[in-house]
Amino acid sequence: MTGNLTAGRRTRVMIGAGEQQWDGWTPTQQADLDLLDPGTFAAHFGAARADTFLCEHVWEHLSVPQGEAAARLVFAYLTPGGRLRVAVPDGHHPDPAYQALVAVGGPGPAHDHQVVYTLETFVPVFTQAGFDVRPLEWWDAAGQFHQQAWRVEDGPVYRSRALDHRNAAWRAGTGGPGFTSLILDCVRPDA
């Protein structure tokens, strides 16, 4: 697997890509990089490290302790100054239909969701691993949406206000929110 990693080239890796494909990103599946199996990271990377990881709607399939261990694993395989952009369903999204869709033990792909995170519960998963964390998109407990400026090219998250087709009317100012995610940038400090 280490053939994907070329010296001198910026290494951008999608963890749990599923069907998602983005130009310039190496998609991986659980068999390639298993967040619960450090051996898969060692086999894939060897002595190399990634500059950026992108992980959309995977962490909710792990228990909180598993998520914390996964955060430490990803931290170990990032270059100093490297970034993990991570997105999960948002436990504060105000739409009851959204909450039913993403609930623990919910329908379809949510059947094995272990946790539905909020900003308050998700950030500590990464700070305990040593990351500096910056929220990008999230809902607060009062049902207010928050968004910081972020560049799609630094890690495209489809299920975001900016990209998801279900948010087109909202972006145009003619409708309410569709499907959004709780999105964080988690940066490994330089030192």
RODREN-489515 format. One line per field, with one value per atom (N, C-alpha, C, CB): z, y, x; residue in three letters; residue number from 0. Coordinates in Angstrom, 1 decimal, decimal comma. Each point is the difference from the previous one (the first is absolute). Last residue first. Glycine has a CB too. Example, Ala and Ser with C-alpha at 12.3 -4.5 7.8 and 13.67 -1.06 7.14 Angstrom:
<recs>
zz	(7,1 0,0 0,8 -2,2 2,1 0,0 0,0 1,2)
yy	(-2,2 1,1 1,1 -0,6 -5,1 1,2 1,2 -1,2)
xx	(12,8 0,9 -0,8 1,2 -0,9 -0,9 0,9 -1,9)
aa	(SER SER SER SER ALA ALA ALA ALA)
i	(1 1 1 1 0 0 0 0)
</recs>
This chain:
<recs>
zz	(17,1 1,0 0,9 0,1 -3,6 -0,6 1,0 -1,5 1,9 0,2 -0,6 2,1 -3,9 0,8 0,2 -0,8 -0,2 -0,5 1,0 -1,2 -0,5 1,1 -0,5 1,1 -2,4 -0,5 1,2 -1,9 1,1 0,7 -0,8 2,2 -2,4 -0,7 0,8 -2,3 2,1 1,0 -0,6 2,1 -5,5 0,9 1,1 -1,8 -1,7 0,3 1,0 -0,3 -3,2 0,7 0,2 -0,9 0,1 -0,4 0,9 -2,4 3,2 -0,1 -0,4 1,7 -3,3 1,2 -0,2 1,3 -5,1 0,8 1,2 -2,1 -1,2 -0,3 0,8 -2,3 1,7 0,9 -0,2 -0,1 -1,9 -0,8 0,8 -1,9 4,0 -0,5 -0,8 -0,1 1,4 1,2 -0,4 1,5 -4,7 0,2 1,2 -0,9 -0,2 -1,0 0,2 -1,6 4,2 0,5 -1,0 1,8 -2,7 0,9 0,6 0,4 -2,9 -0,9 0,8 -1,9 3,9 -0,1 -0,9 2,3 -1,1 -1,1 -0,2 0,3 3,2 -1,3 -1,1 1,3 3,2 -0,5 -1,4 2,4 -1,1 0,6 -0,6 0,4 -1,4 0,8 0,9 0,0 -3,0 -0,7 0,8 -1,6 2,2 0,7 -0,7 2,3 -3,5 -0,3 0,8 -2,3 2,8 0,5 -0,3 1,7 -3,1 1,1 0,6 0,5 -4,0 -0,6 1,1 -1,9 3,1 -0,5 -0,5 -0,6 4,3 -1,4 -0,4 0,0 4,0 -0,3 -1,5 2,2 2,1 -1,4 -0,1 -0,3 3,9 -0,2 -1,4 2,4 0,2 -1,0 0,0 -1,4 4,2 0,0 -1,1 2,5 -0,8 -0,8 0,1 -1,5 5,2 -0,9 -0,7 1,6 1,9 -1,3 -1,0 0,9 3,9 -0,2 -1,4 1,7 -0,2 0,7 -0,2 1,6 -5,5 1,4 0,7 -0,2 -4,7 0,7 1,5 -1,9 -2,4 1,1 0,4 0,8 -4,0 -0,1 1,2 -2,6 2,8 -1,3 -0,3 -0,9 5,4 -0,6 -1,3 2,2 0,1 -0,4 -0,6 -0,5 3,8 -0,7 -0,3 1,1 0,1 0,1 -0,9 0,4 1,8 -1,1 0,5 -1,3 3,9 -0,2 -1,1 0,8 1,3 -0,9 -0,2 -1,1 3,4 0,8 -0,7 1,2 -3,5 0,9 0,9 -0,1 -2,8 -0,7 0,9 -2,1 3,7 -0,6 -0,6 -0,5 2,2 1,0 -0,6 1,8 -4,4 0,1 0,9 -0,5 0,0 -1,0 0,1 -1,5 4,4 0,2 -1,0 1,1 -1,3 1,4 0,3 0,7 -4,9 0,1 1,4 -1,6 0,4 -0,1 0,1 1,1 -2,6 0,6 -0,1 -0,4 0,5 -0,8 0,8 -1,0 0,8 0,8 -1,0 1,7 -3,1 1,5 0,8 -0,6 -4,4 0,7 1,5 -1,8 -1,8 0,9 0,6 -1,2 -1,9 0,9 1,0 -1,9 -1,8 1,5 0,9 -0,6 -4,3 0,4 1,5 -2,3 1,4 -1,0 0,5 -1,5 5,1 -1,3 -0,9 0,2 5,2 -1,0 -1,2 0,9 3,4 -0,4 -1,0 2,2 -0,1 0,4 -0,3 1,8 -4,7 1,4 0,2 0,2 -4,2 0,4 1,4 -1,4 -0,9 -1,0 0,5 -1,7 4,4 -0,2 -0,9 0,4 0,1 1,2 -0,1 1,4 -4,8 -0,1 1,2 -1,1 1,1 -1,0 -0,2 -1,2 4,2 0,5 -1,0 1,5 -1,4 -0,7 0,5 -2,0 3,4 0,6 -0,7 0,6 0,6 -1,2 0,4 -1,6 4,5 0,3 -1,3 1,7 -1,7 1,0 0,4 0,9 -5,5 1,1 0,9 -1,5 -1,9 0,2 1,2 -1,1 -1,0 0,6 0,0 1,4 -3,3 0,0 0,5 -1,9 1,4 0,4 0,1 1,2 -2,8 -0,1 0,2 -1,6 2,9 -0,2 -0,1 1,3 -2,1 0,4 -0,2 -0,6 1,5 -0,8 0,6 -0,8 2,8 -0,8 -0,9 0,1 1,0 0,9 -0,9 1,5 -3,2 0,1 1,0 -2,4 2,8 -0,7 0,2 0,5 1,5 -1,4 -0,8 0,2 4,6 -0,2 -1,5 2,1 -0,9 0,4 -0,3 1,8 -2,4 -1,1 0,3 -0,6 4,1 -1,1 -1,2 0,8 3,0 0,3 -1,2 2,5 -2,8 -0,1 0,3 0,6 0,0 -1,4 -0,2 -0,6 4,9 -0,4 -1,5 1,7 0,0 0,6 -0,4 2,0 -3,3 -0,7 0,5 -0,4 2,6 -1,2 -0,8 -0,1 4,1 0,2 -1,2 2,2 -2,7 0,4 0,3 0,9 -4,3 1,3 0,3 0,7 -5,8 1,1 1,3 -1,5 -2,7 0,0 1,1 -2,5 1,4 0,8 0,0 -0,7 -1,8 1,5 0,7 -0,3 -4,5 0,4 1,5 -2,1 -1,3 0,5 0,2 -1,2 -1,1 0,0 0,5 -1,8 1,5 0,5 0,2 1,1 -3,0 -0,1 0,4 -1,8 2,4 -0,1 -0,1 1,4 -2,5 0,3 0,0 -0,9 0,5 0,3 0,4 -1,7 2,5 -0,9 0,4 -0,2 0,6 0,7 -1,0 2,2 -2,0 -0,6 0,9 -2,3 2,8 0,7 -0,5 0,4 -1,3 0,3 0,8 -2,1 0,1 0,0 0,2 0,9 -1,1 -1,0 -0,1 0,3 3,2 -1,3 -1,2 1,0 3,4 -0,1 -1,4 2,5 -1,4 -0,2 -0,2 1,4 -0,2 -1,4 -0,3 0,1 4,3 -1,0 -1,5 1,6 2,3 -0,3 -1,1 2,3 -1,2 -0,2 -0,4 -0,7 1,3 1,2 -0,1 0,3 -3,9 1,1 1,3 -1,1 -3,9 1,0 1,2 -0,9 -4,5 1,3 0,9 -1,2 -2,6 -0,2 1,2 -2,4 2,3 -0,2 -0,2 -1,0 1,3 1,3 -0,1 0,8 -4,7 0,6 1,4 -2,3 -1,2 0,7 0,6 0,4 -4,3 0,8 0,6 -1,5 -0,1 -0,1 0,9 -0,4 -2,2 1,2 -0,2 0,9 -4,4 0,9 1,3 -1,1 -1,3 -0,7 1,0 -2,1 3,6 -0,1 -0,7 2,0 -0,6 -0,7 -0,2 -1,2 4,0 -0,2 -0,7 2,0 -0,4 -1,4 -0,3 -0,2 4,6 -0,6 -1,5 2,1 1,5 -1,1 -0,6 -0,5 4,6 -0,1 -1,1 2,4 -1,5 0,8 -0,1 1,6 -4,8 0,5 0,7 -1,9 0,7 0,1 0,6 0,2 -2,4 0,4 -0,1 -0,7 0,2 0,3 0,6 0,2 -3,4 1,1 0,1 -0,4 -1,6 -0,4 1,2 -2,2 2,5 -0,6 -0,5 -0,6 1,0 0,7 -0,8 0,8 -0,8 -0,8 0,7 -2,1 2,8 0,7 -0,7 2,2 -3,3 -0,1 0,5 0,2 0,1 -1,3 -0,2 -0,8 4,7 0,1 -1,4 2,1 -1,3 0,0 0,0 1,2)
yy	(21,6 -0,5 -1,1 2,3 -0,4 -0,1 -0,6 1,9 -3,1 1,1 -0,3 0,7 -2,6 -0,5 1,2 -2,5 2,9 0,2 -0,6 2,1 -2,2 -0,4 0,0 -1,5 3,4 -0,1 -0,3 1,6 -2,6 0,5 -0,1 -0,7 0,4 -0,1 0,7 -0,1 -2,0 0,6 -0,2 -0,4 0,5 -0,8 0,9 -1,7 1,7 0,6 -1,0 2,4 -1,9 -0,9 0,7 -2,1 5,1 -1,4 -0,8 0,6 4,6 -0,9 -1,4 1,3 2,8 -0,4 -1,0 0,6 3,2 -1,2 -0,2 -1,1 4,5 -0,3 -1,1 0,9 0,9 0,9 -0,2 1,6 -4,0 1,1 1,0 -1,6 -2,3 0,9 1,2 -2,0 -1,2 0,7 0,9 -1,9 -1,0 1,1 0,8 -1,4 -2,4 1,0 1,2 -1,9 -2,4 1,4 1,1 -1,0 -3,8 0,2 1,4 -2,5 0,7 0,5 0,3 -1,4 1,8 -1,0 0,6 -1,0 3,5 -0,9 -0,9 0,0 3,6 0,5 -1,0 1,2 -2,2 1,1 0,4 0,8 -5,7 1,3 1,0 -0,6 -4,4 0,3 1,2 -2,4 1,1 0,1 0,4 -1,7 2,9 -0,8 0,2 0,3 0,5 0,2 -1,0 0,7 1,7 -1,2 0,1 -0,3 3,6 -0,5 -1,3 2,3 0,3 -0,7 -0,6 1,5 1,2 -1,3 -0,8 0,8 3,1 -0,2 -1,4 1,7 1,8 -1,1 -0,2 -1,1 4,6 -0,1 -1,2 2,5 -2,8 0,7 -0,1 -0,4 -0,2 -0,4 1,0 -1,0 -0,8 0,8 -0,5 0,5 -0,6 -0,5 0,9 -1,2 0,2 1,0 -0,7 1,9 -3,8 -0,2 1,1 -1,0 0,2 0,9 -0,1 1,5 -3,7 -0,6 0,8 -1,0 1,3 0,1 -0,5 2,0 -3,3 0,6 0,1 -1,0 1,0 -0,7 0,8 -0,9 0,9 0,1 -0,7 0,2 0,6 0,7 0,2 -1,0 0,4 -0,4 0,8 -0,5 -0,9 1,1 -0,5 1,4 -3,2 -0,3 1,4 -2,2 -0,5 1,3 -0,1 1,3 -5,8 0,9 1,4 -2,0 -2,2 1,0 1,0 -1,6 -2,0 -0,6 1,0 -1,5 2,8 -1,0 -0,7 -0,4 3,4 0,7 -0,9 2,0 -3,8 0,4 0,8 0,0 -1,4 -1,2 0,2 -0,8 4,4 -0,7 -1,3 1,1 1,4 0,7 -0,8 2,2 -3,5 -0,5 0,7 -0,3 1,3 -1,4 -0,4 -0,5 4,8 -0,1 -1,4 1,7 -0,7 0,7 -0,2 1,7 -5,5 1,4 0,7 -0,1 -5,3 1,1 1,3 -1,3 -4,0 1,2 1,1 -0,9 -4,7 1,3 1,0 -0,7 -3,8 -0,2 1,2 -1,7 -0,6 1,2 -0,3 1,5 -4,6 -0,2 1,2 -2,1 2,2 -1,1 -0,3 -0,9 4,3 0,4 -1,2 2,3 -2,5 0,1 0,4 0,6 -1,9 -0,1 0,1 1,0 0,7 -0,7 -0,1 0,7 -0,1 0,5 -0,8 2,3 -2,4 -1,1 0,4 -1,0 5,1 -1,3 -1,1 1,1 3,3 -0,5 -1,3 1,0 1,9 -0,2 -0,6 1,9 -0,9 -0,6 -0,4 1,3 1,2 -1,4 -0,8 0,7 3,9 -0,7 -1,5 2,1 0,8 -0,2 -0,8 2,2 -0,9 -1,0 -0,3 0,8 2,7 -1,3 -1,1 1,0 3,8 -0,7 -1,4 1,3 2,1 0,2 -0,8 2,2 -3,1 0,4 0,1 -1,1 -0,4 1,2 0,5 0,7 -4,5 -0,2 1,1 -1,7 0,4 1,0 -0,3 1,7 -4,9 0,6 0,8 -2,0 1,8 -1,0 0,6 -1,1 1,9 0,4 -1,2 1,7 0,4 -1,0 0,5 -1,2 2,1 0,6 -1,1 1,9 -1,2 -1,0 0,9 -1,9 3,2 0,2 -1,2 2,4 -0,5 -0,7 0,1 -1,5 3,0 1,0 -0,6 1,4 -4,8 1,2 1,1 -0,6 -4,1 0,8 1,1 -0,6 -4,0 1,3 0,6 0,3 -4,5 -0,2 1,3 -2,3 1,9 -0,6 -0,1 -1,3 2,8 1,0 -0,5 0,8 -3,8 1,0 1,0 -0,4 -2,6 -0,7 1,0 -2,2 3,7 -0,1 -0,7 -0,1 0,4 1,4 -0,1 1,0 -4,9 0,3 1,3 -1,4 0,2 -0,8 0,3 -1,8 3,7 0,6 -0,7 0,7 -2,5 1,2 0,7 0,2 -4,0 -0,4 1,3 -2,2 2,8 -0,4 -0,5 -0,7 2,0 1,1 -0,4 1,1 -4,2 0,5 1,2 -2,4 1,5 -0,4 0,4 0,1 1,2 -1,5 -0,6 0,1 4,6 -0,4 -1,5 2,2 -0,2 0,0 -0,4 1,8 -1,1 -1,3 0,0 -0,1 3,8 -0,9 -1,4 1,4 1,4 0,4 -1,1 1,7 0,0 -1,1 0,5 -1,2 2,3 0,5 -1,2 1,7 0,1 -1,1 0,7 -1,6 3,2 0,3 -1,3 2,3 -2,4 1,4 0,4 0,4 -5,3 0,8 1,5 -2,0 -1,9 0,7 0,8 0,1 -4,5 1,2 0,5 -0,8 -3,4 1,2 1,3 -1,3 -2,7 -0,2 1,1 -1,3 0,7 1,2 -0,4 1,3 -4,6 0,9 1,1 -0,4 -2,9 -0,7 1,0 -2,1 3,7 -0,4 -0,6 -0,3 1,1 1,3 -0,3 1,3 -4,9 0,4 1,3 -1,2 -0,5 -0,8 0,4 -1,8 3,5 0,7 -0,7 0,9 -1,0 -1,0 0,8 -1,8 3,7 -0,9 -0,9 0,2 2,7 0,9 -0,8 1,8 -3,3 -0,3 0,8 -2,3 2,1 0,7 -0,1 1,7 -4,5 0,7 0,7 0,3 -2,5 -1,0 0,6 -1,5 4,3 -0,5 -1,1 0,5 2,9 -0,6 -0,6 -0,5 4,8 -1,3 -0,5 0,7 3,3 -0,6 -1,4 1,2 3,4 -1,4 -0,6 0,1 4,9 -0,8 -1,5 1,9 1,6 0,3 -0,7 2,1 -1,6 0,2 0,3 0,8 -3,6 1,4 0,1 0,7 -4,4 0,2 1,5 -2,2 -1,7 1,4 0,0 0,7 -4,6 0,3 1,4 -1,5 -0,4 -0,6 0,3 0,4 0,9 0,8 -0,5 0,5 -1,2 -0,4 0,7 -0,5 3,0 -1,2 -0,3 0,6 2,3 -0,1 -1,4 1,5 1,8 -1,3 0,1 -1,0 3,7 0,3 -1,3 2,5 -0,4 -1,2 0,3 -1,3 3,8 0,2 -1,2 2,5 -3,0 0,3 0,2 -1,3 0,0 1,3 0,4 -0,3 -4,8 1,0 1,3 -1,8 -1,8 0,4 1,1 -0,7 -3,3 1,1 0,3 -0,7 -2,9 1,2 1,2 -1,3 -3,1 0,5 1,3 -2,3 -0,7 1,2 0,6 -0,8 -3,4 1,2 1,3 -1,3)
xx	(5,3 1,0 -0,5 0,9 -3,6 1,3 1,0 -0,5 -4,8 0,9 1,4 -1,2 -3,4 1,1 0,9 -0,2 -5,2 1,4 1,0 -0,7 -4,8 0,9 1,4 -1,8 -3,4 1,4 0,8 -0,3 -5,2 1,2 1,2 -1,0 -4,9 1,3 1,1 -1,1 -4,2 0,9 1,4 -1,6 -2,6 0,8 0,6 0,5 -5,2 1,3 0,7 -0,9 -3,7 0,9 1,3 -1,1 -2,8 -0,2 0,9 -0,6 -1,6 1,1 -0,4 1,2 -4,3 0,7 1,1 -2,1 0,3 -0,5 0,9 -0,8 1,6 -1,4 -0,6 0,3 4,4 -0,8 -1,5 1,8 2,2 -0,6 -0,9 0,1 1,9 1,1 -0,5 1,5 -4,7 0,5 1,2 -0,7 -1,0 -1,0 0,5 -1,9 4,5 0,0 -0,9 0,6 0,6 0,1 -0,1 1,3 -1,2 -1,2 0,0 -0,1 3,8 -1,1 -1,3 1,0 4,1 -1,1 -1,1 0,6 3,5 0,1 -1,3 2,4 -1,5 0,6 -0,2 1,6 -2,9 -0,9 0,5 -0,5 1,7 0,2 -0,9 2,4 -0,9 -1,2 0,3 -0,6 4,1 -1,3 -1,2 0,9 4,3 -1,0 -1,3 1,2 4,4 -1,4 -0,9 0,7 4,2 -0,7 -1,5 1,8 1,3 0,8 -0,5 0,7 -2,9 1,1 1,0 -0,2 -3,7 -0,4 1,3 -2,3 2,4 0,2 -0,3 1,8 -3,8 0,9 0,0 -0,5 -1,6 0,4 1,0 -0,2 -3,6 1,2 0,4 0,8 -5,7 0,9 1,2 -1,8 -3,2 1,2 1,0 -0,3 -5,4 1,1 1,2 -1,7 -2,4 0,6 1,2 -0,7 -2,3 -0,4 0,5 -2,0 3,0 -1,2 -0,5 0,8 3,2 -1,2 -1,3 1,6 2,1 0,1 -1,3 1,5 1,2 -1,2 0,3 -1,5 5,3 -0,7 -1,3 2,2 2,9 -1,5 -0,6 0,1 4,5 -0,3 -1,4 2,0 1,8 -1,3 -0,2 -0,9 5,6 -0,7 -1,4 2,2 2,3 -1,2 -0,7 -0,3 5,3 -0,7 -1,2 2,2 0,1 -0,3 -0,4 -0,7 1,8 1,0 -0,2 1,5 -4,3 1,0 1,2 -1,8 -2,2 0,7 1,1 -2,1 -0,7 0,9 0,8 -1,5 -2,0 1,3 1,0 -1,4 -2,9 0,5 1,4 -2,4 -0,3 0,9 0,6 -1,3 -2,0 1,3 0,9 -1,1 -3,5 0,9 1,4 -2,0 -1,9 0,5 1,0 -2,2 0,2 0,5 0,5 -1,6 -0,6 1,3 0,7 -0,8 -2,4 -0,2 1,4 -2,3 0,6 0,8 -0,6 2,0 -3,6 -0,3 0,6 -2,2 3,2 -0,1 -0,4 1,7 -1,3 0,3 -0,3 1,7 -3,4 0,5 0,1 -1,0 -0,6 1,1 0,6 0,5 -4,2 -0,3 1,1 -1,4 1,0 0,1 -0,2 -0,8 0,4 1,4 0,2 0,6 -5,5 1,1 1,4 -1,6 -1,9 -0,2 1,2 -2,4 3,2 -1,0 -0,1 0,5 2,3 -0,8 -1,1 0,4 1,4 0,7 -1,0 1,4 -2,3 -0,1 0,8 -2,2 1,2 1,4 0,0 0,7 -4,9 0,9 1,3 -1,2 -1,9 -0,4 0,9 -2,4 3,1 0,4 -0,4 -0,2 -1,2 1,5 0,4 0,3 -4,7 0,2 1,5 -2,1 0,8 -0,3 0,2 -1,6 4,1 -1,0 -0,2 0,5 2,9 -1,3 -1,2 0,8 4,7 -0,8 -1,5 1,7 2,1 -0,8 -0,8 1,6 1,4 -1,0 -0,9 1,5 1,4 0,0 -1,2 1,1 2,2 -1,3 0,0 -1,1 5,8 -1,0 -1,4 1,8 3,8 -1,4 -0,8 0,3 5,2 -0,9 -1,4 1,9 3,6 -1,3 -1,0 0,8 4,5 -1,1 -1,2 1,1 4,4 -1,4 -0,9 0,3 5,4 -1,0 -1,4 1,7 2,5 -0,7 -1,1 2,1 1,6 -0,2 -0,6 1,9 -3,1 1,2 -0,3 0,8 -3,4 0,0 1,3 -2,4 0,9 0,4 -0,2 -0,7 -0,3 1,4 0,4 -0,4 -4,0 1,0 1,4 -1,6 -2,0 0,1 1,1 -2,4 1,4 0,6 0,2 -1,0 -1,4 1,5 0,7 -0,5 -4,1 0,6 1,4 -2,2 -0,2 0,2 0,6 -2,0 0,8 1,2 0,2 -0,5 -3,3 1,1 1,3 -1,4 -2,7 0,3 1,2 -2,4 0,9 0,6 0,3 -1,3 -1,0 1,4 0,7 -0,7 -3,9 0,8 1,5 -2,1 -0,4 -0,4 0,9 -0,7 -0,4 0,9 -0,6 2,0 -3,8 -0,1 0,9 -0,6 0,5 -1,3 -0,2 -1,0 4,7 0,2 -1,3 1,8 -1,8 0,6 0,1 1,3 -2,5 -1,0 0,5 -1,7 5,2 -1,4 -0,9 0,5 5,0 -0,9 -1,4 2,0 3,4 -1,4 -0,8 0,5 5,0 -1,0 -1,4 1,5 4,0 -1,4 -0,8 0,2 4,5 -0,1 -1,5 1,8 0,9 -1,0 0,1 -1,5 5,6 -1,1 -0,9 1,4 2,7 -0,6 -1,1 0,5 2,0 0,5 -0,5 2,1 -5,2 1,4 0,5 0,4 -5,0 0,9 1,5 -1,9 -1,7 -0,3 1,1 -2,4 2,5 0,2 -0,2 -0,8 0,0 1,4 0,3 0,2 -4,7 0,7 1,5 -1,7 -0,9 -0,4 0,7 -2,2 2,7 0,7 -0,3 0,1 -2,5 1,2 0,9 -0,1 -5,2 1,1 1,2 -1,6 -2,8 0,1 1,2 -2,5 1,1 0,3 0,1 -1,3 2,5 -1,0 0,3 -0,4 1,8 0,3 -1,2 1,4 -1,5 1,3 0,5 -0,6 -3,6 1,0 1,4 -1,8 -2,0 0,3 1,1 -2,3 2,4 -1,1 0,5 -1,2 2,9 0,2 -1,3 2,4 -0,3 -1,1 0,4 -1,6 4,3 0,1 -1,1 2,5 -2,1 -0,2 0,1 -1,4 1,4 1,1 0,0 0,1 -4,7 1,2 1,1 -1,1 -3,1 0,3 1,4 -1,4 -3,0 1,3 0,2 -0,2 -3,2 0,4 1,4 -1,3 -1,4 -0,1 0,6 -2,0 3,8 -1,3 0,1 -1,3 4,6 -0,6 -1,3 2,4 1,0 -1,4 -0,7 0,0 4,1 -0,3 -1,4 1,8 1,8 -1,3 -0,2 -0,9 5,4 -0,6 -1,4 2,3 2,3 -1,3 -0,8 0,1 5,2 -0,8 -1,3 2,1 1,9 -0,9 -0,9 0,1 4,9 -1,4 -0,9 0,4 4,2 0,0 -1,4 2,4 -1,6 0,8 -0,1 1,6 -5,5 1,1 0,8 -1,2 -2,8 0,7 1,3 -1,1 -1,9 -0,8 0,7 -2,0 3,7 0,2 -0,8 0,5 -0,6 0,7 0,4 0,9 -3,3 -0,8 0,8 -1,7)
aa	(ALA ALA ALA ALA ASP ASP ASP ASP PRO PRO PRO PRO ARG ARG ARG ARG VAL VAL VAL VAL CYS CYS CYS CYS ASP ASP ASP ASP LEU LEU LEU LEU ILE ILE ILE ILE LEU LEU LEU LEU SER SER SER SER THR THR THR THR PHE PHE PHE PHE GLY GLY GLY GLY PRO PRO PRO PRO GLY GLY GLY GLY GLY GLY GLY GLY THR THR THR THR GLY GLY GLY GLY ALA ALA ALA ALA ARG ARG ARG ARG TRP TRP TRP TRP ALA ALA ALA ALA ALA ALA ALA ALA ASN ASN ASN ASN ARG ARG ARG ARG HIS HIS HIS HIS ASP ASP ASP ASP LEU LEU LEU LEU ALA ALA ALA ALA ARG ARG ARG ARG SER SER SER SER ARG ARG ARG ARG TYR TYR TYR TYR VAL VAL VAL VAL PRO PRO PRO PRO GLY GLY GLY GLY ASP ASP ASP ASP GLU GLU GLU GLU VAL VAL VAL VAL ARG ARG ARG ARG TRP TRP TRP TRP ALA ALA ALA ALA GLN GLN GLN GLN GLN GLN GLN GLN HIS HIS HIS HIS PHE PHE PHE PHE GLN GLN GLN GLN GLY GLY GLY GLY ALA ALA ALA ALA ALA ALA ALA ALA ASP ASP ASP ASP TRP TRP TRP TRP TRP TRP TRP TRP GLU GLU GLU GLU LEU LEU LEU LEU PRO PRO PRO PRO ARG ARG ARG ARG VAL VAL VAL VAL ASP ASP ASP ASP PHE PHE PHE PHE GLY GLY GLY GLY ALA ALA ALA ALA GLN GLN GLN GLN THR THR THR THR PHE PHE PHE PHE VAL VAL VAL VAL PRO PRO PRO PRO VAL VAL VAL VAL PHE PHE PHE PHE THR THR THR THR GLU GLU GLU GLU LEU LEU LEU LEU THR THR THR THR TYR TYR TYR TYR VAL VAL VAL VAL VAL VAL VAL VAL GLN GLN GLN GLN HIS HIS HIS HIS ASP ASP ASP ASP HIS HIS HIS HIS ALA ALA ALA ALA PRO PRO PRO PRO GLY GLY GLY GLY PRO PRO PRO PRO GLY GLY GLY GLY GLY GLY GLY GLY VAL VAL VAL VAL ALA ALA ALA ALA VAL VAL VAL VAL LEU LEU LEU LEU ALA ALA ALA ALA GLN GLN GLN GLN TYR TYR TYR TYR ALA ALA ALA ALA PRO PRO PRO PRO ASP ASP ASP ASP PRO PRO PRO PRO HIS HIS HIS HIS HIS HIS HIS HIS GLY GLY GLY GLY ASP ASP ASP ASP PRO PRO PRO PRO VAL VAL VAL VAL ALA ALA ALA ALA VAL VAL VAL VAL ARG ARG ARG ARG LEU LEU LEU LEU ARG ARG ARG ARG GLY GLY GLY GLY GLY GLY GLY GLY PRO PRO PRO PRO THR THR THR THR LEU LEU LEU LEU TYR TYR TYR TYR ALA ALA ALA ALA PHE PHE PHE PHE VAL VAL VAL VAL LEU LEU LEU LEU ARG ARG ARG ARG ALA ALA ALA ALA ALA ALA ALA ALA ALA ALA ALA ALA GLU GLU GLU GLU GLY GLY GLY GLY GLN GLN GLN GLN PRO PRO PRO PRO VAL VAL VAL VAL SER SER SER SER LEU LEU LEU LEU HIS HIS HIS HIS GLU GLU GLU GLU TRP TRP TRP TRP VAL VAL VAL VAL HIS HIS HIS HIS GLU GLU GLU GLU CYS CYS CYS CYS LEU LEU LEU LEU PHE PHE PHE PHE THR THR THR THR ASP ASP ASP ASP ALA ALA ALA ALA ARG ARG ARG ARG ALA ALA ALA ALA ALA ALA ALA ALA GLY GLY GLY GLY PHE PHE PHE PHE HIS HIS HIS HIS ALA ALA ALA ALA ALA ALA ALA ALA PHE PHE PHE PHE THR THR THR THR GLY GLY GLY GLY PRO PRO PRO PRO ASP ASP ASP ASP LEU LEU LEU LEU LEU LEU LEU LEU ASP ASP ASP ASP LEU LEU LEU LEU ASP ASP ASP ASP ALA ALA ALA ALA GLN GLN GLN GLN GLN GLN GLN GLN THR THR THR THR PRO PRO PRO PRO THR THR THR THR TRP TRP TRP TRP GLY GLY GLY GLY ASP ASP ASP ASP TRP TRP TRP TRP GLN GLN GLN GLN GLN GLN GLN GLN GLU GLU GLU GLU GLY GLY GLY GLY ALA ALA ALA ALA GLY GLY GLY GLY ILE ILE ILE ILE MET MET MET MET VAL VAL VAL VAL ARG ARG ARG ARG THR THR THR THR ARG ARG ARG ARG ARG ARG ARG ARG GLY GLY GLY GLY ALA ALA ALA ALA THR THR THR THR LEU LEU LEU LEU ASN ASN ASN ASN GLY GLY GLY GLY THR THR THR THR MET MET MET MET)
i	(190 190 190 190 189 189 189 189 188 188 188 188 187 187 187 187 186 186 186 186 185 185 185 185 184 184 184 184 183 183 183 183 182 182 182 182 181 181 181 181 180 180 180 180 179 179 179 179 178 178 178 178 177 177 177 177 176 176 176 176 175 175 175 175 174 174 174 174 173 173 173 173 172 172 172 172 171 171 171 171 170 170 170 170 169 169 169 169 168 168 168 168 167 167 167 167 166 166 166 166 165 165 165 165 164 164 164 164 163 163 163 163 162 162 162 162 161 161 161 161 160 160 160 160 159 159 159 159 158 158 158 158 157 157 157 157 156 156 156 156 155 155 155 155 154 154 154 154 153 153 153 153 152 152 152 152 151 151 151 151 150 150 150 150 149 149 149 149 148 148 148 148 147 147 147 147 146 146 146 146 145 145 145 145 144 144 144 144 143 143 143 143 142 142 142 142 141 141 141 141 140 140 140 140 139 139 139 139 138 138 138 138 137 137 137 137 136 136 136 136 135 135 135 135 134 134 134 134 133 133 133 133 132 132 132 132 131 131 131 131 130 130 130 130 129 129 129 129 128 128 128 128 127 127 127 127 126 126 126 126 125 125 125 125 124 124 124 124 123 123 123 123 122 122 122 122 121 121 121 121 120 120 120 120 119 119 119 119 118 118 118 118 117 117 117 117 116 116 116 116 115 115 115 115 114 114 114 114 113 113 113 113 112 112 112 112 111 111 111 111 110 110 110 110 109 109 109 109 108 108 108 108 107 107 107 107 106 106 106 106 105 105 105 105 104 104 104 104 103 103 103 103 102 102 102 102 101 101 101 101 100 100 100 100 99 99 99 99 98 98 98 98 97 97 97 97 96 96 96 96 95 95 95 95 94 94 94 94 93 93 93 93 92 92 92 92 91 91 91 91 90 90 90 90 89 89 89 89 88 88 88 88 87 87 87 87 86 86 86 86 85 85 85 85 84 84 84 84 83 83 83 83 82 82 82 82 81 81 81 81 80 80 80 80 79 79 79 79 78 78 78 78 77 77 77 77 76 76 76 76 75 75 75 75 74 74 74 74 73 73 73 73 72 72 72 72 71 71 71 71 70 70 70 70 69 69 69 69 68 68 68 68 67 67 67 67 66 66 66 66 65 65 65 65 64 64 64 64 63 63 63 63 62 62 62 62 61 61 61 61 60 60 60 60 59 59 59 59 58 58 58 58 57 57 57 57 56 56 56 56 55 55 55 55 54 54 54 54 53 53 53 53 52 52 52 52 51 51 51 51 50 50 50 50 49 49 49 49 48 48 48 48 47 47 47 47 46 46 46 46 45 45 45 45 44 44 44 44 43 43 43 43 42 42 42 42 41 41 41 41 40 40 40 40 39 39 39 39 38 38 38 38 37 37 37 37 36 36 36 36 35 35 35 35 34 34 34 34 33 33 33 33 32 32 32 32 31 31 31 31 30 30 30 30 29 29 29 29 28 28 28 28 27 27 27 27 26 26 26 26 25 25 25 25 24 24 24 24 23 23 23 23 22 22 22 22 21 21 21 21 20 20 20 20 19 19 19 19 18 18 18 18 17 17 17 17 16 16 16 16 15 15 15 15 14 14 14 14 13 13 13 13 12 12 12 12 11 11 11 11 10 10 10 10 9 9 9 9 8 8 8 8 7 7 7 7 6 6 6 6 5 5 5 5 4 4 4 4 3 3 3 3 2 2 2 2 1 1 1 1 0 0 0 0)
</recs>
